[in-house]
């Protein structure tokens, strides 16, 4: 039975759902250090929130780990690269706290507009001073939304319901997508210049780290108010502090920080015009229950059924889409595995072309499957859909993906072209093409331009030969002498008397002596043997 360790406090439904799926659960929130390392022994899954730092050391200790689940959105506390290298899927729940985070941003906007925390503190200290906390209405004001992902869209919808004008910046969304939530797509410069309130909903990465810096703040409208419920690293704290001190920014509401917990005595946190909350975006009863249930369902599906969804380190695909694509995933893997077994030299470049019905499925997933088949033949450790692209990259294999149109003899086609470099420094390219007939009948239909009909399973011999009388008989006789039975064969030639290709499905494996005997036949040009699982 699969075993999962839960090392952070999550809603009780997480444990219940996993156990109902037949998974053994070790619920031990608060584990640290050596105790955590020891508890990972024999665990195929790990569930965390933000408290557990899943470092390379922890990942190494979890030698049996197949999946790490984050009950929430951010995976900053997980060494995703190390997990990917070891073939461990890192799964999150990006939708579970969407509404809670959006509502937190709206709540902080109201708090900024009406000085609610400051007025509250004054009354707690016995002061009644209505004029000191004059606020502004948000009706008719312009809200600038940077990042129109799931949370950004929900914020935009709510702002429109509050009669605000909403403009947004997100280079990855279309104008129609922005308009569907009542927002107008604009450049970053326009959003900065026009926003009365500026709310941030982007990840902290190379493109976005400190994107709200001194230069960006100088472009904002004087009197702007800034809300950050995303990641602390998006804002340059020193630049924000200077803008607050000058009065250019009249208020900021921060729910996230560079380091958490932050230095409580820092000038930014103690600033009179800054509202701070301790990362409460997902801290609602509903959100915590929902993310706990979602991560349990995702991990159970991964461990029990082998369906990996919501993994941040592999091509994103939902369960229904994956199930529909399964025959194409299997075919893609077999094409990669066959290429690895029949190439000469080491691979340097891979091109995968998709045609027809194959384009109805996520091609990123299918390319990962090709790489998984290829790398499983070249690597000794764990290789799966998660780490196959990284392993190929580490070997210096360039990967390209093409979509083709035009007329073909097949309704669907996946063509895998692999270029390798031989010991002499020469490059060789081999092309294999496969198709799916009906719902799940997989076939390899072309090898180096020759038509064939090969079921990609079991023991296979591919022979390039001269198209002369008697060659097929010679091959069959040789196999018979070595006690190898032919189950099925297909034959193709470029022209009469030219070169030809013969493929055989066999009932047993072929030893080196048999291959050498075949290769020595006068009319045989090349022989390749493969075993497809």
VOFI-160523 format. One line per 10 residues: number of its first residue (from 1); their letters; for each residue x, y, z of C-alpha. Coordinates in nm, 2 decimals. Layout:
REM VOFI-160523
NUM	A	X:Y:Z | ... .
***
This chain:
REM VOFI-160523
1	XXXXXXXXXX	0.00:0.00:0.00 | 0.11:0.36:-0.07 | 0.20:0.57:0.23 | 0.17:0.95:0.26 | 0.33:1.17:0.53 | 0.14:1.49:0.62 | 0.40:1.72:0.79 | 0.20:2.04:0.82 | -0.14:2.11:0.98 | -0.42:2.06:0.72 .
11	XXXXXXXXXX	-0.79:2.01:0.74 | -0.89:1.66:0.87 | -1.06:1.58:0.54 | -0.72:1.54:0.37 | -0.64:1.24:0.59 | -0.99:1.10:0.55 | -1.00:1.12:0.17 | -0.65:0.96:0.14 | -0.75:0.67:0.37 | -1.07:0.61:0.19 .
21	XXXXXXXXXX	-0.87:0.57:-0.13 | -0.66:0.30:0.04 | -0.36:0.51:0.12 | -0.18:0.47:0.46 | -0.15:0.82:0.62 | 0.10:0.93:0.88 | -0.03:1.26:1.01 | 0.24:1.44:1.20 | 0.22:1.81:1.16 | 0.52:2.01:1.30 .
31	XXXXXXXXXX	0.79:1.75:1.22 | 1.13:1.91:1.17 | 1.50:1.80:1.12 | 1.60:1.44:1.17 | 1.25:1.34:1.28 | 1.11:1.46:0.94 | 1.39:1.28:0.75 | 1.33:0.96:0.94 | 0.95:0.98:0.89 | 0.99:0.99:0.51 .
41	XXXXXXXXXX	1.12:0.63:0.50 | 0.88:0.42:0.29 | 0.66:0.72:0.20 | 0.56:0.76:-0.17 | 0.38:1.09:-0.09 | 0.44:1.41:0.12 | 0.18:1.67:0.19 | 0.28:2.02:0.32 | 0.16:2.37:0.35 | 0.41:2.65:0.39 .
51	XXXXXXXXXX	0.57:2.56:0.72 | 0.78:2.26:0.59 | 1.07:2.36:0.38 | 1.11:2.07:0.13 | 1.48:2.10:0.06 | 1.71:1.89:-0.15 | 1.81:1.71:0.18 | 1.45:1.62:0.25 | 1.39:1.51:-0.11 | 1.70:1.29:-0.09 .
61	XXXXXXXXXX	1.57:1.13:0.23 | 1.24:1.05:0.06 | 1.39:0.79:-0.17 | 1.05:0.64:-0.24 | 0.87:0.97:-0.30 | 0.66:0.99:-0.62 | 0.46:1.30:-0.54 | 0.49:1.61:-0.32 | 0.16:1.79:-0.26 | 0.13:2.15:-0.15 .
71	XXXXXXXXXX	-0.21:2.23:0.00 | -0.21:2.58:-0.15 | -0.08:2.77:-0.45 | 0.28:2.87:-0.39 | 0.56:2.61:-0.40 | 0.84:2.85:-0.29 | 0.91:2.62:0.00 | 0.98:2.32:-0.23 | 1.30:2.26:-0.42 | 1.11:2.19:-0.75 .
81	XXXXXXXXXX	1.42:2.15:-0.96 | 1.56:1.88:-0.73 | 1.22:1.71:-0.72 | 1.20:1.72:-1.10 | 1.55:1.58:-1.13 | 1.44:1.28:-0.92 | 1.12:1.23:-1.11 | 0.89:1.35:-0.83 | 0.58:1.53:-0.93 | 0.51:1.85:-0.73 .
91	XXXXXXXXXX	0.14:1.91:-0.72 | -0.04:2.22:-0.59 | -0.40:2.34:-0.56 | -0.42:2.66:-0.76 | -0.79:2.71:-0.74 | -0.86:2.62:-0.38 | -0.79:2.96:-0.22 | -0.87:3.17:-0.52 | -1.18:3.34:-0.38 | -1.03:3.38:-0.03 .
101	XXXXXXXXXX	-0.72:3.55:-0.18 | -0.94:3.78:-0.40 | -1.15:3.88:-0.11 | -0.84:3.96:0.10 | -0.73:4.20:-0.17 | -1.07:4.37:-0.18 | -1.08:4.38:0.20 | -0.74:4.55:0.21 | -0.85:4.80:-0.05 | -1.14:4.90:0.16 .
111	XXXXXXXXXX	-0.92:4.92:0.47 | -0.69:5.16:0.28 | -0.97:5.37:0.14 | -1.13:5.42:0.49 | -0.83:5.40:0.72 | -1.01:5.12:0.91 | -0.71:4.98:1.11 | -0.59:5.32:1.21 | -0.93:5.43:1.33 | -0.97:5.10:1.51 .
121	XXXXXXXXXX	-0.64:5.14:1.70 | -0.72:5.50:1.79 | -1.05:5.40:1.95 | -0.89:5.12:2.14 | -0.66:5.38:2.29 | -0.96:5.59:2.39 | -0.95:5.85:2.11 | -1.25:5.98:1.92 | -1.12:6.17:1.63 | -1.34:6.15:1.32 .
131	XXXXXXXXXX	-1.16:6.42:1.12 | -0.83:6.24:1.15 | -0.95:5.94:0.94 | -1.12:6.10:0.65 | -1.14:5.84:0.37 | -1.23:5.81:0.01 | -1.50:5.62:-0.19 | -1.38:5.35:-0.42 | -1.68:5.41:-0.65 | -1.56:5.55:-0.98 .
141	XXXXXXXXXX	-1.19:5.50:-0.90 | -0.96:5.31:-1.13 | -0.82:4.98:-1.01 | -0.50:4.86:-1.18 | -0.46:4.48:-1.17 | -0.12:4.35:-1.26 | -0.16:3.98:-1.34 | -0.49:3.85:-1.46 | -0.47:3.49:-1.35 | -0.73:3.32:-1.15 .
151	XXXXXXXXXX	-0.71:3.55:-0.85 | -0.66:3.86:-1.06 | -0.97:3.78:-1.25 | -1.18:3.73:-0.94 | -1.05:4.07:-0.80 | -1.15:4.24:-1.13 | -1.50:4.09:-1.12 | -1.56:4.21:-0.77 | -1.41:4.56:-0.85 | -1.65:4.60:-1.14 .
161	XXXXXXXXXX	-1.94:4.51:-0.90 | -1.82:4.79:-0.68 | -1.85:5.04:-0.98 | -1.48:5.07:-1.02 | -1.30:5.12:-1.36 | -1.07:4.82:-1.40 | -0.75:4.82:-1.62 | -0.51:4.54:-1.62 | -0.16:4.44:-1.74 | -0.08:4.08:-1.83 .
171	XXXXXXXXXX	0.13:3.99:-2.14 | -0.01:3.63:-2.14 | -0.39:3.72:-2.18 | -0.59:3.85:-2.47 | -0.81:4.16:-2.48 | -1.12:3.94:-2.50 | -1.01:3.75:-2.18 | -0.97:4.07:-2.00 | -1.31:4.20:-2.13 | -1.48:3.89:-2.01 .
181	XXXXXXXXXX	-1.42:4.00:-1.65 | -1.50:4.36:-1.71 | -1.14:4.48:-1.74 | -0.95:4.67:-2.01 | -0.61:4.53:-2.12 | -0.34:4.80:-2.12 | 0.04:4.84:-2.11 | 0.22:4.83:-1.78 | 0.30:5.20:-1.82 | -0.07:5.28:-1.87 .
191	XXXXXXXXXX	-0.18:5.08:-1.57 | 0.09:5.24:-1.35 | -0.01:5.59:-1.47 | -0.39:5.56:-1.44 | -0.44:5.35:-1.13 | -0.58:5.50:-0.81 | -0.54:5.16:-0.65 | -0.28:4.91:-0.77 | -0.32:4.54:-0.68 | -0.06:4.27:-0.76 .
201	XXXXXXXXXX	-0.13:3.92:-0.86 | 0.18:3.77:-1.03 | 0.44:3.51:-0.91 | 0.78:3.62:-0.79 | 1.02:3.51:-1.06 | 1.30:3.65:-1.28 | 1.06:3.87:-1.48 | 0.85:4.00:-1.18 | 1.10:4.03:-0.90 | 1.11:4.39:-0.78 .
211	XXXXXXXXXX	0.89:4.49:-1.08 | 0.74:4.76:-0.85 | 1.07:4.95:-0.80 | 1.17:5.31:-0.78 | 1.13:5.35:-1.16 | 0.79:5.19:-1.17 | 0.67:5.39:-0.86 | 0.78:5.71:-1.03 | 0.54:5.63:-1.31 | 0.24:5.59:-1.08 .
221	XXXXXXXXXX	-0.02:5.86:-1.01 | 0.05:6.08:-0.71 | -0.18:5.95:-0.43 | -0.18:5.59:-0.55 | -0.26:5.31:-0.30 | -0.09:4.97:-0.34 | -0.21:4.63:-0.24 | 0.01:4.31:-0.24 | -0.15:3.97:-0.16 | 0.08:3.78:-0.40 .
231	XXXXXXXXXX	0.45:3.76:-0.31 | 0.67:3.99:-0.12 | 0.95:3.99:-0.37 | 0.74:4.17:-0.63 | 0.79:4.50:-0.45 | 1.13:4.67:-0.38 | 1.07:4.76:-0.01 | 1.32:5.04:0.00 | 1.16:5.20:-0.30 | 0.81:5.17:-0.15 .
241	XXXXXXXXXX	0.92:5.31:0.18 | 1.08:5.62:0.00 | 0.76:5.67:-0.20 | 0.55:5.65:0.12 | 0.78:5.90:0.30 | 0.75:6.14:0.01 | 0.37:6.12:0.00 | 0.37:6.00:-0.36 | 0.22:5.67:-0.24 | -0.04:5.76:0.02 .
251	XXXXXXXXXX	-0.10:5.40:0.15 | 0.00:5.04:0.11 | -0.15:4.72:0.23 | 0.08:4.42:0.25 | -0.02:4.06:0.32 | 0.31:3.91:0.20 | 0.68:3.98:0.26 | 1.03:3.90:0.13 | 1.10:3.70:0.44 | 0.82:3.55:0.65 .
261	XXXXXXXXXX	0.78:3.63:0.93 | 0.94:3.96:0.86 | 1.13:4.19:1.09 | 0.84:4.34:1.29 | 1.05:4.65:1.37 | 1.12:4.74:1.01 | 1.03:5.09:0.90 | 0.79:4.97:0.64 | 0.59:4.75:0.87 | 0.58:5.03:1.13 .
271	XXXXXXXXXX	0.49:5.30:0.88 | 0.17:5.49:0.97 | 0.04:5.46:0.62 | 0.10:5.08:0.58 | -0.15:4.81:0.67 | 0.00:4.47:0.73 | -0.15:4.13:0.78 | 0.04:3.80:0.83 | -0.01:3.63:0.49 | -0.39:3.57:0.54 .
281	XXXXXXXXXX	-0.48:3.54:0.17 | -0.57:3.17:0.20 | -0.66:3.18:0.57 | -1.03:3.12:0.56 | -1.21:2.81:0.69 | -1.35:2.74:0.35 | -1.02:2.77:0.16 | -0.83:2.55:0.40 | -1.09:2.28:0.38 | -1.11:2.30:0.00 .
291	XXXXXXXXXX	-0.73:2.29:-0.06 | -0.70:2.00:0.19 | -0.97:1.80:0.00 | -0.82:1.89:-0.34 | -0.47:1.79:-0.26 | -0.59:1.46:-0.11 | -0.79:1.38:-0.42 | -0.49:1.47:-0.65 | -0.24:1.27:-0.45 | -0.48:0.97:-0.43 .
301	XXXXXXXXXX	-0.53:0.98:-0.80 | -0.16:1.00:-0.87 | -0.06:0.71:-0.63 | -0.36:0.48:-0.68 | -0.44:0.54:-1.04 | -0.12:0.69:-1.18 | -0.30:1.01:-1.30 | -0.08:1.31:-1.23 | -0.27:1.64:-1.25 | -0.18:1.99:-1.14 .
311	XXXXXXXXXX	0.19:1.92:-1.13 | 0.39:2.24:-1.16 | 0.69:2.05:-1.30 | 0.52:1.88:-1.59 | 0.28:1.96:-1.87 | -0.05:2.06:-1.70 | -0.33:1.82:-1.79 | -0.66:1.73:-1.63 | -0.78:1.37:-1.57 | -1.03:1.36:-1.86 .
321	XXXXXXXXXX	-0.78:1.50:-2.11 | -0.51:1.26:-1.99 | -0.75:0.96:-2.03 | -0.85:1.07:-2.38 | -0.48:1.11:-2.48 | -0.37:0.77:-2.33 | -0.33:0.58:-2.66 | -0.13:0.87:-2.80 | 0.08:0.89:-2.49 | 0.16:0.52:-2.51 .
331	XXXXXXXXXX	0.24:0.54:-2.88 | 0.47:0.84:-2.82 | 0.65:0.66:-2.55 | 0.70:0.36:-2.77 | 0.84:0.57:-3.06 | 1.09:0.73:-2.82 | 1.19:0.39:-2.68 | 1.23:0.24:-3.03 | 1.44:0.54:-3.14 | 1.68:0.49:-2.85 .
341	XXXXXXXXXX	1.73:0.13:-2.93 | 1.80:0.16:-3.30 | 2.02:0.48:-3.32 | 2.39:0.48:-3.37 | 2.59:0.71:-3.15 | 2.45:0.96:-2.89 | 2.14:1.17:-2.95 | 2.18:1.54:-3.01 | 1.84:1.66:-3.14 | 1.48:1.55:-3.14 .
351	XXXXXXXXXX	1.20:1.68:-3.35 | 0.84:1.56:-3.29 | 0.58:1.64:-3.56 | 0.21:1.61:-3.50 | -0.06:1.57:-3.77 | -0.44:1.53:-3.77 | -0.62:1.38:-3.47 | -0.29:1.38:-3.27 | -0.33:1.76:-3.26 | -0.65:1.72:-3.06 .
361	XXXXXXXXXX	-0.44:1.62:-2.76 | -0.18:1.82:-2.55 | 0.13:1.80:-2.77 | 0.34:1.91:-2.47 | 0.23:1.59:-2.29 | 0.30:1.38:-2.59 | 0.65:1.52:-2.64 | 0.72:1.45:-2.28 | 0.61:1.09:-2.34 | 0.85:1.06:-2.64 .
371	XXXXXXXXXX	1.13:1.19:-2.41 | 1.03:0.94:-2.14 | 1.06:0.65:-2.38 | 1.39:0.78:-2.51 | 1.55:0.86:-2.17 | 1.44:0.53:-2.01 | 1.66:0.35:-2.25 | 1.95:0.59:-2.19 | 1.93:0.65:-1.81 | 1.96:0.40:-1.52 .
381	XXXXXXXXXX	1.76:0.59:-1.26 | 1.39:0.69:-1.24 | 1.26:0.83:-1.56 | 0.90:0.95:-1.60 | 0.69:1.23:-1.75 | 0.81:1.46:-1.48 | 1.18:1.45:-1.52 | 1.23:1.32:-1.88 | 1.25:1.68:-2.03 | 1.51:1.78:-1.78 .
391	XXXXXXXXXX	1.72:1.47:-1.83 | 1.71:1.53:-2.20 | 1.82:1.89:-2.15 | 2.10:1.78:-1.92 | 2.23:1.55:-2.20 | 2.23:1.85:-2.44 | 1.95:1.71:-2.66 | 1.77:1.99:-2.84 | 1.39:1.93:-2.86 | 1.16:2.08:-3.12 .
401	XXXXXXXXXX	0.79:2.04:-3.17 | 0.61:2.09:-3.50 | 0.25:2.09:-3.61 | 0.20:1.98:-3.97 | -0.09:2.02:-4.22 | -0.15:1.89:-4.57 | -0.26:1.55:-4.71 | -0.16:1.23:-4.53 | -0.25:0.86:-4.57 | -0.35:0.85:-4.20 .
411	XXXXXXXXXX	-0.60:1.05:-3.99 | -0.34:1.09:-3.72 | 0.04:1.08:-3.72 | 0.32:1.13:-3.47 | 0.66:1.15:-3.64 | 0.98:1.13:-3.43 | 1.30:1.24:-3.59 | 1.61:1.17:-3.39 | 1.95:1.31:-3.49 | 2.26:1.14:-3.33 .
421	XXXXXXXXXX	2.63:1.19:-3.35 | 2.84:0.88:-3.42 | 3.19:0.81:-3.28 | 3.34:0.94:-3.61 | 3.16:1.27:-3.56 | 2.91:1.22:-3.83 | 2.54:1.30:-3.78 | 2.26:1.05:-3.86 | 1.89:1.12:-3.86 | 1.63:0.85:-3.83 .
431	XXXXXXXXXX	1.25:0.91:-3.86 | 0.98:0.69:-3.71 | 0.61:0.76:-3.75 | 0.31:0.61:-3.57 | -0.06:0.63:-3.58 | -0.36:0.53:-3.36 | -0.64:0.34:-3.54 | -0.98:0.33:-3.39 | -0.98:0.42:-3.02 | -0.66:0.25:-2.90 .
441	XXXXXXXXXX	-0.49:0.04:-3.17 | -0.13:0.18:-3.20 | 0.09:0.11:-3.50 | 0.43:0.22:-3.62 | 0.36:0.29:-3.99 | 0.68:0.44:-4.12 | 1.06:0.39:-4.07 | 1.29:0.62:-4.26 | 1.02:0.68:-4.52 | 0.94:0.31:-4.57 .
451	XXXXXXXXXX	0.59:0.20:-4.50 | 0.55:-0.07:-4.24 | 0.28:-0.21:-4.01 | 0.44:-0.28:-3.67 | 0.26:-0.33:-3.34 | 0.49:-0.15:-3.09 | 0.53:-0.42:-2.84 | 0.75:-0.72:-2.76 | 1.05:-0.83:-2.96 | 1.11:-0.65:-3.29 .
461	XXXXXXXXXX	1.37:-0.68:-3.56 | 1.42:-0.41:-3.83 | 1.63:-0.50:-4.14 | 1.74:-0.27:-4.41 | 1.82:-0.49:-4.71 | 1.86:-0.51:-5.09 | 1.54:-0.58:-5.28 | 1.65:-0.90:-5.45 | 1.50:-1.25:-5.47 | 1.55:-1.48:-5.18 .
471	XXXXXXXXXX	1.65:-1.22:-4.91 | 1.34:-1.27:-4.71 | 1.38:-1.64:-4.72 | 1.74:-1.61:-4.60 | 1.64:-1.40:-4.30 | 1.35:-1.64:-4.21 | 1.58:-1.94:-4.24 | 1.85:-1.77:-4.02 | 1.60:-1.69:-3.75 | 1.46:-2.05:-3.77 .
481	XXXXXXXXXX	1.81:-2.19:-3.72 | 1.85:-1.99:-3.41 | 1.51:-2.11:-3.28 | 1.34:-1.76:-3.31 | 0.98:-1.78:-3.43 | 0.83:-1.50:-3.65 | 0.49:-1.38:-3.53 | 0.43:-1.12:-3.80 | 0.62:-0.94:-4.07 | 0.58:-0.65:-4.31 .
491	XXXXXXXXXX	0.78:-0.55:-4.62 | 0.84:-0.23:-4.80 | 1.08:-0.11:-5.08 | 1.17:0.22:-5.24 | 1.16:0.07:-5.59 | 1.21:-0.28:-5.75 | 1.57:-0.38:-5.71 | 1.65:-0.10:-5.48 | 1.66:-0.08:-5.11 | 1.39:-0.23:-4.89 .
501	XXXXXXXXXX	1.28:-0.25:-4.53 | 1.17:-0.56:-4.35 | 1.02:-0.56:-4.00 | 0.94:-0.87:-3.79 | 0.76:-0.92:-3.46 | 0.91:-1.21:-3.28 | 0.80:-1.45:-3.01 | 1.13:-1.44:-2.82 | 1.44:-1.23:-2.77 | 1.73:-1.24:-3.02 .
511	XXXXXXXXXX	2.08:-1.29:-2.89 | 2.40:-1.13:-3.02 | 2.50:-1.44:-3.23 | 2.17:-1.43:-3.42 | 2.21:-1.06:-3.50 | 2.57:-1.11:-3.62 | 2.45:-1.40:-3.84 | 2.18:-1.18:-3.99 | 2.42:-0.89:-4.04 | 2.66:-1.11:-4.23 .
521	XXXXXXXXXX	2.41:-1.20:-4.50 | 2.52:-1.06:-4.84 | 2.19:-0.88:-4.91 | 2.14:-0.74:-4.56 | 2.26:-0.38:-4.51 | 2.18:-0.32:-4.15 | 2.00:-0.50:-3.86 | 1.85:-0.35:-3.55 | 1.68:-0.53:-3.26 | 1.45:-0.37:-3.00 .
531	XXX	1.24:-0.49:-2.71 | 0.93:-0.27:-2.65 | 0.76:-0.32:-2.31 .
***
